[in-house]
Amino acid sequence: MAAKLWKWSADVLLYALAAFFLFPLYWMITGSFKDQSTTIKIPPEFIPLSPKLVNYTRLLKDGDIFHWLYNSIFVGVVATAASCLIATMAGYALTKHRFKGRDLLFGAVITTMLIPRQLGLVPMFTMMRELNLVNTLWSVILPILALPFGVFLMKQFSQTIPTELIEAGKIDGCSEIGLFTRIFLPVVKPGVGALAIFVFSFSWNDYLWQLVMLSDNAKMTVNVGISTLVSEFVANYGAQMAAATLGFIPIFIVFLSFQQYFVKGITVGSVKG
C-alpha cells in the first residue's frame, strides 16, 4: 500500500511539474490567437474565447517573418553542420591519435568553457569588424563553429569507441580519411545527433550576439526580429507571441528528428564499465 501511495504521489508531482514547465509554451501559443485588448485583459483569459488570426495575418502581410525564419534556419543549419564536423574531427584526433600536447590542448578547450561568453563580446566584435563581417549572417555563424562544449562532448563519446576498430581499419589499408568517414563516423552517429540538437538550439537562441551583430531588418533572425515588434510606447504582445510560435516550430522539428540520440548523447561518459 505504501509503495502504491509513493508511486501515485510521485506521478502527481511529475505531472504537476510538467504542467508548470509547459504552461509558458501554452500561454505563448494561445496568446498568438488573441488581439491586443485580450492579451492585456485582467483577469487574463487563459482559454481564448474568440480566437483570431489577426496576429498571423499581420506578420504574413508584412513579410519580415519570412526573412527572419530563413536567416535563423540558414544560420542554424550551416552552424550545426560545420560545428558537428569540426567537433567530431577534434574528438577523433584527441582520442585516437597520440601527439605532444594533446592533454594540454584539451585542457585549454575545457578552460574556455569556464569563461563567460559575455567577456568575449568586445574581442569578437572587433574581430568581425576587422573582417568586414558586421551585419552579416557569417558573423553569427563563425563563433559557433568550434564550440568548446561540442569538442568536449565528442571527445567523451569517442572514448567509448574501441581503438581496435581503428587498428583493424589500418591493417586493412584504409586511409586516414577512410578511417574517419567509414569506421569512426558511423559509430559516433548518436553523439553527432545529440550535438546537432545542442548546436542548433544554441544558434537559434543566441539572442545577445545576434543583437550585437545584426542591425539590418532583412538580416535579422527570429529572436532579434521579435524585439523589433516592441516600440518605445507600444508592445504588441499578440504579434510577438505569434512570431515566437512560428519560430518555435523549426526547433521543435529538429528535436523530434534527433530525439532518439538526445538521451544517449547527454548521458555518454556517465557510466563506465
N, C-alpha and C positions, 0 to 999 in steps of 0.2 A: 504493500500500500504506500509506504513511504517513498519507494523508488518511483512509482507511478506519479505521485504528487510532485516529486522533484522534477521529473521529466515534463510534466504539464506546466509547472512554473517556469522551467527553462524555455519551453516553446512559447509561452506567453511573452516572456521577456524578449526573446529574439524577434517575434512578430512586432512587438511594440518598438523595438529599436529599428527594425526595417521600415516601419511606417514613419518613424521620426526622420530617418535619413532620406526617405523618398518624398517626403512632403514638399521640400523646395522644388523638386522636379515637377511634382503635380501642380504646384502653385504657378510655376512658370508656364506650363502648357495650358492650363485653364485660363491664366491671365492673358494669354495671347488672343483669346476669343472674347475679351471684354473691351468695351470702349473706355475712353479716358475717365468719364464720370464714374463708371462702375469700379475701375481699379483703385480709386481713392475713396470709395464708399466706406463709411463706418456706420454700423459694424460691417466687416468685409463679407463679400458674397463668395463663400467657399465653392459653391457649385454654380456655374453660370446659368442663370435662369433664361436668358435670351442671348445665346452665343452669336457673335458677329464675326465676319471675316474682314472687317474694315482695316485691321492692322496688317494683315497679309496683303490685302489689296493695295494698300499704300506702299508697302515695301516692294511689291512686284511692279507697281506702276513707276516708282522712282528708278528702279533698275539697279541701284547701287548694291543691293544684296547679292546679285549675281556676280559682280566683280569681287565682292568680299569673299564669297564662298569659293570662287575659282582661285583667288590668291591663297586662301587658307589651305585648300586641297593641294595646290601646287607646292606650297612650302612643306606641308606635311608629307606628301608622297616622296618628293626629292630628298628631303632631310632624312626621312625614315630609311629609304633605300640606301643612301650613301652612308649614313651612320651605322646601320646594321652591317654593311660590308666592311667598313673600317674597323669596327669593334670586333667582328668575327676574325678578321685577319690578325688584329692585335692579340686576341685571345689565343689564336693558333700559334703565333710566334712566341708568346710568353710562356706557353705550356709545353709545346712540342719541340722547341729549339733551345739549346743551351748557348748562351753568349755572355760575355763580360758585361756586368752592369744590369743584368736582367732584373734582379730583385730591386736594385736601386731605381730603375726606370718605373717598375710597377709601384714602388713606394711613392715616387713623385706623383704618379697618377692618383693614388689614393689621397695624397696630401691635398691635391687641388679640390677634392670633394669636400674638404673641411672649410674652404674659403667661401664666404657668402658671395653669391653671384652679383649682388649689388655693387660690390667693391670693384668689379671688372667693367662696369658700365662706361666709365670715362675712358680707360685704355682701349676698350673695344670700339667705342665711338670714334676715338682719334684714329684708330687703325682703319676703320671703314671710310672715314673722311679722306685719309691719305690714298686709299684705293678708289676713290670716287664712286663708292657704292652706297652712300647715304640716300635714303628714299628709294631703294630698290629692294626687290624680294631677296636678292642674293645676300644682302646684308643681314637678313633674318635667318637665312639658311646656313651660312658658313659657320657661325658659332656653335651650331648644333652637331656638326659633322663628327666631331671627336669628343662626345660626351664622356667624362671620366666614369660615370656610372655604367655606361654601355661597355666600356673596356673591362671594368670590374666584373660585371655580370657574365660576360662571355668568357673571361678567364676562369671564373669559378665553374662555369658549365663545362669548359673544355677539359678541366681536370678530371671530370668523370668519364672521359673518353679514354679507353685503353690505348696506351702507347704502342702496343703490339699491332694494332690495326695500321698505324702509320709505318711501322717497321716492315710489316708484310707487304705493303704497297711499294716500299723502296726495293725490297727484294725482287718484286715482280717487274722492276724497271720503270715504275711510274715517276713522272717528273714532279717537281715541287708544286706546280700549278695543278697537276692531276691529283696529287695527294690532297690538296686543299678542296678542289671542286668535286672530285669523285668519291672521296673517302670521308674527309672531315666534315664538309658542309652538310651532306645529307644526315649525318648522325646528330649534329647540333641544331637541327631544324627546330625542335621545340624551344630551345633557348633563343633562337633568332625570332621566332614568333612572339615570345614574351617581350623581347627587347623592342620589337616593332610596335607593340602596344604602348610601351613606356615612351618611346621617342615620338610617336605620332601624337600622343596625348600631351607631351611636353611642348612640342612645336605648336600644337593647336591652342594651348592655354598660355603660351608665353606672352602675356599681355604687356609687361613692363618694357621689355626690349623692343617689341614691335611698336609700342607707343613712342619710344625714343627715336626709332629709325624711320618710321613711315609717317609722312605728313600729307602726301597727295591722296585724295579721296579714292582715285582709281587704283592705287597701290595698297590700300588698307586691307587688312584681314578682318574676319568677322568680329573678333574681340575689340579691335580698335574702332571698327565701323560702328559698333553698337554704342560706343561712347559718344559718337557724334550726334546721336539722337537725343542727347541731353544738352540743352542750351542753358544760358545764364539764368533765364527766368522760367523756362518751361521744360518739363521732363515727361515725355510721352511713354509712360510705363508699359502700356499695351504694345506699342511698336517695339520697344526694347525686348519684351518677352517673346514676341513673335520672331524677331531676329535671332534671339537666343535659342528658341525652339528649332528653327531651321539650322542653326549652327550646331545643335546637339545631334542631329541625325547622322552626319558623316562619322563622328567619333563613336557613336553607338554601333554603327555598321561595322567599323573596324574592330571594335571589341568583340562583337558577335563572331566575326570571321576568325579571330585568333584566340578566342576564349579557351579552346582546348589546350593551348600551350601556356596559358597565363599562370595557372596554379603550379604547374611543373617548373616554370621558369623562375617564379619568385621563391620557391622552396628549395632550389638547387643549392647544394652545399650545406644544407641544414642538417642532413643525416649522412654520416659516413659509415661504411660497412663493406 
